[in-house]
Every structure is written in C-alpha cells, then in structure tokens.
Amino acid sequence: MSALLPILLEAPPSRTLAWRAGRAISAGEFVAEAQALAERLPPLGSSINLCQDRYLFAVGLVAALMRGHLSLLPPNAMPQTLRQLDGTGAPPYALVDAASVDTAGLPAIALTRVEGLVPSAAAPRVDGEREAVCLLTSGSTGQPQPQLKCWRALRLNIASEASRLAELLALKSLDGLNLVATVPPQHSYGFESSVLLALLGGAAFDAGRPFYPADIADALRALPQPRALVTTPLHLKALLLAGVELPAVDLVLSATAPLSPQLAQQAEAALQGRLIEIYGCTEAGQVAARRTTAGELWTTLGDLRLHASADADADNGERFIVDGGHVLTPTPLADMLELVDARRFRLLGRANDIIHVAGKRSSLAHLNFHLNRIDGIDDGAFWLPDDVAQAVVRPVAFVVAPMLSAAQIVSALRRVLEPAFVPRRVVHVDALPREATGKLTAQGLRAFALAALARRPRAAGAAPMARQTSVSTDDDIEVEIRIAADHPAFAGHFPGAPVLPGAWLVVLVLQAAARQPGLTRWLGSAPCIEQVKFLAPVGPGQRIMLRLAPRGERLNFDIACGPRRIAHGRISAGPPA
C-alpha cells in the first residue's frame, strides 16, 4: 500500500506560508482555503492551473491534490496550447484568477481569496505515489514534452533543495525565509523554488510576480528579513542595470541558464546576499547547486548521483545519467558534463548544441557565455544556420547592444574565441524572443533568426545594407551635461522631490545631436523618436553622460549618471533638413 504523505511541511499551522498585499497568511488559513476549493471541484477531472497570483495558484494546486486530480502546468496560457493538453483521460477544467483569460472553451473555475474560514489544525495527507502534476519541458532543445511527477518525488526534491540552501546560507533551516519570485509558478523552476519551497521547504512566498526593476525592489522591501529573490539571469541583469536602489537580501537564487562570475559578483555586491545557482531540468527536477562566486563546480543535491552512459552519441560524445534521491528512475541529462566524481561536475553546455565549424568543435552555450560577458551587450545569442548549400556554415550573433558596433563586438570575441567561431555577421536586434523565464528555445531562435536575416538581405561578406545618409558605425559621441539646480522643468515635478521629466532628457539628446553637423544633416528636420526607456530619475545638480551611437539608419542613445544607467532609446531620420 502506498504511504500517505502530508501536503505541507510538518510544522505549526500558525507558521507564515505566504504574503499577499502585505499581509501574512498562515499555513492553517491556506489549508482551510484549499479544502473549501476542493469541495467546489468536479468529482472527476484534471486541473489546468492558469493562476498568475502565486497564492491562488498554490491554493488551486493543493485543492486539486486533495481531490485526487492531476494538475497540468502549461508553458503559456495561449488557447492553442490549452487545446493540446492531455488530461490523461480525465475531463480538463481551468483554474483562473482573471475573468479575461481565454480558456479555449474549457470549463473555468474562478479563484479568489475566501476570508473568515477557521484555520485548519492539521494538513491532510495524500497518496505519495499519485501523479500530482504534469510539467512541460521548456522546448529549449526541441518539442516540449510532458513530465509527470508524483507527490513523494516532489517532497524529496524540495527537501534536498531546502537542505542545501540552508547549508550554503549557514542556517539550520529555511523557516522564516521570505521569497519574492520573478518566475511564473507554472514553470518547473518557479514551481519548485517558490511555491513548493514554501509548501514543503519551510519558506514563505510573496503572491506577486514583479517584473519591472522598481517593482522587484518594492516587493523585496515590503517583506521582513530574511528574504530571498528567486529569479533568472535575464531578469537579474535587467535589475542590476536599472540603477534602482535595492534592499538587502540574504539569498539570490538563479536558474534557467548559467551565470557569468562577473554578473554573480555584481549581484552579491548590489543585493548584499549570497547568490546560489540551481541546475536542473524538467525531466529530473533540481539536480545540483553552486555558489557561483566560490567556483565553477556544481554539487548534486541530496542523494543524487551522476554517471556517464554506456551509450555514447557518435556526434556529441558521452551522455550523462542522474539517479537516486528524488529521481526515481535513472534519467538522461541533455547537457555535456565533466565529472569530477559522482556528485561534482563542470557544466559544458547542451549535448545537442555542439557545433562544428571548419573542423573545430564548440558548444553554443560556450559561445553565448563569452558573447554575454562583453560590456555593453544587454542580451545575445549565437545561431548556426542550417543552410547546407554553403561549403562552410558560419555562426551568426544576434545582439541587443544599442551602444556597441558590430566591429567592437567582433574585436572583443576575437580575444576569447577560436577564429572559426568568431561571427562573420553580427545582427543588432531590439530583443531576443525569450520566454517569460528567460529561456530561448531552439525553434523560437531559428524562426526569429530566419525572419531577421530575411529583413536584412546581403551577400556573404558584404557590409550591412544602410541608407545613403547613414554615418560611420564607429563615430560614437559622448557629451557630459550638468543639470542646473534651478532648471525650470523641476518646478512642480515633483514638489519636495524634484525629478527632471523624461521629455526633457529626450530634448537634451536632440540638442546634443543638433550640435553635430553630420548628425544634423542625417537626422533631418523632424527626427522620429522610435523608442525610449527611462530607468532611473535625474535630480537637480546631477551630471549626466550622454552617448550617441549612429548605427546604420538609426541613432541609438544612452544616458548615464556615474555607474547608473538613466535611459536609452533610438531615433530614426526624418525629412531632409
């Protein structure tokens, strides 16, 4: 007979499990709400949990578990995705926390907070071998695949993660650690390291999912210490570049892609806490952890062990298997590892992102690592065209780097990469097609690359196409400006805390460009502000550095105040002056 296991960590029902709108919610209150919802669910069915509110998501998850229903966690809430979900024979229904959600015709059950319930004194128990959730792989290496998880495996997974995090933080346990997560709860990492880390690991999560840097800082500041930020490299980089004042945290948890040591050091300095990375996959769950600033080696969680498979791939080399602990069936990993022993390893990159160019071998992960270490690149990715008509296919680099020219990027890469892997083509883009978690899927990148290259046709080796009025890509201009304390724009904006309006920053950009004869002729009489993003305020008496970077048909600009980035944007030419 299968063992019955509690749905929560065995602890007093009065312990804080979650925070919502600044209010602490106890484990007893949570269980009472989940029990009330379980009574509303149909006798048979499978739950598609679409709740964005992390607390309501958790209530829906546990209610379905109590009812004996499988919870399906889709990678997105698009109707076409929902139609493809398999409820393993049980009629699916959707749990939603917003009336605007299109459930593709599925029955919908709306979730809201239920106040006034008597807190439950004990957590119910469920069959530990029951399939509790169905997660979908990210699709970063191919088609998303469903992964079923039983409750016993999830409990073992979180117990090993909580133990390792407490060890790395020099704590006895995670009791009282308050979590703010930028990752959606439907994603395996967000699910495990926010929702389950509270249900089964002793922490408490905030119900929100802040996105903008200022909102992340506010959400952290609203919680008592000790506190942690659960995020991804993409979100973390944006947060550190924004220049907002950040509260101290005890832990920064990162996953979905390896961090560079430089970014890890910046994060620990800015947030004053330890940064710990989690390595894992949807198939196996969380596998290993490391403190990035302490070294490159990863160490497996709990009783997990690694070994090389006897079956090697002729093209990609060895394959690696993880088993033990919460991995109930030996599971192959999609990555190339360098094993130190059964528990410690170096991560070399995806097994299927090994590429061969001119007789040389490397991985896209390795190339991307060096690309994103370049100062001035906000985001970047290598792509190898699958055009077999060419004798030698060369990698292409797609970059979000408003203030760097292609020549500068190539020059930086030449110092760290073999010549065969230095891109012959660098394509500037506004953004890469990343998912909400920061993942960049193989299919998504390929479609994006083909579309971007189709918009910029040129012969191999030719210079990028540009209008005749384009200026040199290397003529960047820097202008230092002091904002007068008595600037008239400060009047009334805002009383007691004067801030220079964003419109005035744009005016300063246009004025600086107008002082450059070449730019004046190029921009014309009515330049167009295509895009501008304001990241931090400018006050009276501050000195700002304005950088103008002509790029083909556009003028990129960046504004900084010391090390803090204030704003950036893009201007295109108007009618001739």
Secondary structure, 3 states (H helix, E strand, C coil): CCCEEECCCCCCCCCEEEEECCEEEEHHHHHHHHHHHHHHCCCCCEEEECCCCHHHHHHHHHHHHHHCCCEEECCCCCHHHHHHCCCCCCCEEEEECCCCCCCCCCCEEECCCCCCCCCCCCCCEEECCCEEEEEECCCCCCCCCEEEEEHHHHHHHHHHHHHHHHHHCCCCCCCCCEEEECCCCCCHHHHHHHHHHHHCCCCEEECCCCCCHHHHHHHHHCCCCCEEEEECHHHHHHHHHHCCCCCCCCEEEECCCCCCHHHHHHHHHHHCCEEEEEEEECCCEEEEEEEHHHCCCEEECCCCEEEECCCCECCCECCEEEEECCEEEEEECCEEEEECCCCEEEEEEEHHHEEEECCEEEEHHHHHHHHHCCCCCCEEEEECCCCCCCCCCCCEEEEECCCCCHHHHHHHHHCCCCHHHCCCEEEECCCCCCCCCCCCCHHHHHHHHHHHHHHCCCCCCCCCCCCCCCCCCCCCEEEEEECCCCCHHHCCCCCCCCCCCHHHHHHHHHHHHHCCHHHHHHHCCCCEEEEEEECCCCCCCCEEEEEEEEECCEEEEEEEECCEEEEEEEEECCCCC
